[in-house]
């Protein structure tokens, strides 16, 4: 029985690794403040180096990529959090 469980876990990880990355719009909050505008984005797992922000033609474009890296000393048995890219454009 233990071998069956290990085989199913191995298959699940293999299938997950073969799935293409999804691209989604991040959750955001945009506010007009006394000093200007404030934009807050929900980009879980994204490091600043993996975030690109551009303004052109009255459009704010956001792109971010979360790099999945294994933590030292830990083995992933099952992962249900999707690895995604974030992309959105907001008219200013």
C-alpha positions, -999 to 999 in steps of 0.1 A, spaced: 0 0 0 29 24 8 42 19 -27 8 27 -42 7 60 -22 43 69 -32 35 62 -69 4 84 -68 23 112 -52 50 109 -78 24 110 -106 7 140 -91 40 160 -89 48 150 -125 14 161 -138 17 194 -120 51 201 -134 37 195 -169 9 220 -166 14 253 -184 17 285 -164 -14 305 -162 -15 343 -166 -39 362 -143 -47 397 -134 -36 405 -98 -61 417 -72 -56 454 -69 -67 486 -51 -63 520 -67 -69 551 -47 -67 589 -54 -49 605 -24 -40 641 -15 -4 634 -27 -13 615 -59 -24 580 -67 -18 548 -47 -18 514 -63 -17 482 -42 -13 448 -58 -17 414 -44 13 394 -59 20 365 -35 54 350 -38 67 377 -63 100 393 -55 107 429 -65 133 419 -91 105 399 -109 81 428 -111 80 451 -141 60 484 -141 57 506 -172 38 537 -181 31 546 -217 3 562 -237 -17 569 -205 -16 532 -196 1 516 -165 12 481 -174 22 455 -147 39 422 -153 52 399 -126 65 363 -125 67 341 -94 97 318 -96 91 286 -78 121 274 -60 125 245 -36 133 253 0 165 238 13 158 207 33 121 204 23 105 181 -2 71 191 -18 47 162 -15 17 180 -29 11 216 -41 -22 232 -48 -11 268 -51 -8 274 -88 24 289 -102 12 318 -122 23 349 -140 6 382 -133 -3 407 -160 -26 438 -160 -30 472 -177 -48 501 -163 -58 532 -182 -47 564 -164 
